[in-house]
Amino acid sequence: MAHVISSDCVACGSCISECPVEAIAEGDIYVIDAETCIDCGACVDCCPADAISAQ
């Protein structure tokens, strides 16, 4: 099960460097590629906006 980023995302970039498989793409609201995500949860803990959750 991949993680998803909600519209609460503030595009701060803190999750990008935490993802060990580079599954997060930048944009106005960041997006996690479900096919690449390994469900490790590293991005969840570093998100200051609490915008990332398990799908």
Secondary structure, DSSP 4 states (H G I P E B T S, - for coil): --EEE-TT-----TTTTT-TT--EE-SSS-EE-TTT-----HHHHH-TT--EEE-
